[in-house]
């Protein structure tokens, strides 16, 4: 909850004085030995902290999710395996999992979806990155429209959707191989584009390096590039842009 919601809960009796004091004890962050959880990030940044699940020990991951649940704080965990989800689900039955995006989610509030973010991919092999981006953006409160498998090897597919894509506040362009999707889109629209190179491709694609260099070397203006396979980072930046536009 944010500061205003906290004060309203005290005022309306939904939270007792003792509960309020306990909440304030961990106001800035909660130290649970294995991690220091930043509960104030949403107030500072506009979006809550996200749990990066990859590499975390099982016990640590479950304890982190439980700490958020104790405060009814909605949270997502990225790069999560099915085994990690099963452990979290056992402790927190309301946890959900998307195997394509590899995201665990705990949601305690219904967010109104605002704006319009277009998530575009060159091919269906890019879906694991695209769904990470799309689900993250939706969790952060954005309306998302998906345009998958519209790559440059069949450019008529992109052109059939271009009028819809132009309506977006910001576009996430996701592609592996040579990574040309973002450049082609940028030549057709007047919206900011967040380009995401993926590790999809044969040998000389160097696990996404070729797509990354193509996107960084683009001659088309208005493209920003995030790291290889970083759908989460693209979603975060896009949500900031989308939110600023909708709040004008």
N, C-alpha and C positions, 0 to 999 in steps of 0.2 A: 504494500500500500504506500501511497505517497504521503507527504506531510499533512496535506489538507484532509485526506481520508482518515488519517490517524486522529487528528483533532476532532473531526466530526464523530468518529466512533466513541471517543471519550464523552463528548457533549451529549450524544444520543443514548448513552448507556450501553452501547454494544460492546464496550470494553471497559473493564473495571479499572480503578486507580492502580491496583496492584499489577494488573496485566499491562497497563500503560507503562509503569515503572520498569517492568521486565523487558518490555519492548525497547524502551529508551536505553537500557543497559547495553544493548547491541546495536545502537542507533547507527553508528558509522560503519562498523564491520563486526562480524562475529568470529572470534578466534576459537576454532575447534581443534587446535593442535596440528592436525594434518592439513588445514587450510584456513585462510582468512577470507571470509565471505563478505563481499562488498554489497550490502543491502541498500546503500545510498546511491548506487550508480544510476538508477533510473531517474532520481531527482537531479543529478548532475548532468547526465548525458541524454536523458529522454527515453532510454531503453534499458532494461535490466541486465544484470550480469548473465553470461552464458557459461555453461560448464563444458569444457573441452574434455571429452571422455577418454580419448585415445591415450594409452599409456598409464592411466590411473589404476592403482590397486583396487581390487574389488571392494574391500572394506571402506577405503577412503571415498570411493564414488558413492556408495550407498549412504554414508554419513553426510556427505555434502547435500545430496538430494533430500534427505530427511530434515536437514537444517532449514532448507527453504520451505518444505512442507509444514514444519512447525509454525511458521509465520504466515502460512497461506500465501506465499509468494510464488507466482507463476514463474516457471523457468524451463529452459530447454537445454539439452545436452547434445552436442554435435560429435560426429565421428564415433558413434556408439555401436558396439557389436550386439548381436542378438543375445549372447551370453550375458553381457552387461545389463541389458534391458531386463532379462529374466530375474536377475538379482534385485534390481530396483523395483520391479513389479511385485516381487515377493514381499518387500518391505512397504511398498506404497501401491496398493491395488488400482489407484486411479491413474497411474502412469500409462502413457501410450507410446507406441513405437512405429516409426515408418522405416521399413527395411531398405527402401531405395535411397532415401535421404540420409539414413543412419542417424536419425534424430529421436531422442527420448524427450517427451514433453510432459510437464505437469502444469495444468491450467486451473486456476481458481477464480477466473473472472472472464466475462464475455466482452471482448474488445470490439468496439465499432470499427469496421474496416473503412479506411479513407483512401482517396486518391486513386492512382492507377499505375502499377508497375508491370511492364511487359517483360516476361522471361522467355528468351528465345534461344533455341539450340540449333546447331548445325545438323546433328544427327541424334538418333535415339541412344547411341552409346554414351552420350553426354548427360543422360537423365539423372545419374547419381549426383552430379554437381547441380543440375538445374533444380531438382527437388529440394536439395539442401537450401538453395537460394530462395525458392518459392515458399517453402514452409517457414523458413526464418522470417521472411518479409511478412507473411500472414500472421505469424505469432507476434510480431512487432506492430501489428495493426494496419497493415497496408492491404488494399485490394490488389490481387494479382491475377493477371491474365497470362496463360501459358500458350506459347507458339513453338511447338517442338517439331524437329525434323524439317527445317526450312533452309537447309544449307545451300551453298553456292553451286553444288554439283547439279542442282535442279532449281535454278533461281526463280522459276515460275511459281514455285511453292511459296517463296517469300513474297513475291509480288501479289499473290492472291490474298495475302493477309496485311499488306503494307498500310492500307487505310485504317485498319484497326490498330496496328502498332503505333501509328502516328498520334493516336489519341492519348497515349501513355504520358505520364509526367517524366518518367525516366525508363530507360531500357537496359536490361541486363542481357548481354550477348555472349553466349557460351559456345565454344567450339574447340575441337582438337585438330588433328591433322595439321594443315597449314594455317588454320585460324583466321580465314578471310572474312568470316561472317560479320564481325564488328565493323570492319572497314566498309563493306558494301552497305550495311544498314546506315552507317553514318553519312554516306553519300545521298541517302534518300529521305532522311528525317531531320527535324530541327530540334531534337531533344537530346539531353545528355545521355551518353552511353557508358555503362560500366562493362568492360570486357573481361571475360574470364577464360584464360586458356586452360584446356584440360589435357590430361596425360594420355588421352586416346590417340592411337595412331601406330603406324609401323616404325621400323627401326630409326630412320632418319628424322623422325619427329622428336626423338630424344626425350620421350616421356613428357611432352608438353613444352619443351624449350623452343622448338620451332614455332609453335603457335604463340608463345609468349613474345618472341622476338618480332614476329609479324605484327602483333598488336601494338607493341611499343614503337615499331618503325612505321606505323600507318601514316599515310599522307592526308587522311581525312581528319578534320578537326572535331573536337568535342568528345574524344574517347579517353577515358581513364582506365587503367589496367590494374587488376589485382593479381595475386599470386596464383600459381597453377592449382587448379581444382578448388579454389577458395570461393565456393558459392556463398558461404556465410559472410565473408568480407564484402562481397558484392551486394548482398542483401542489406547489410548494415548501412553502407554508404548510400544505397538507393533509397532506403527508408528515411534517412536524414533529409535528402533532397525532396522526396515526396511529402514529408511532413512540413517542411518549410513552405512549399508551394500551397499546400492545403490550408495553412494557417495565415496566409496573406489576407 
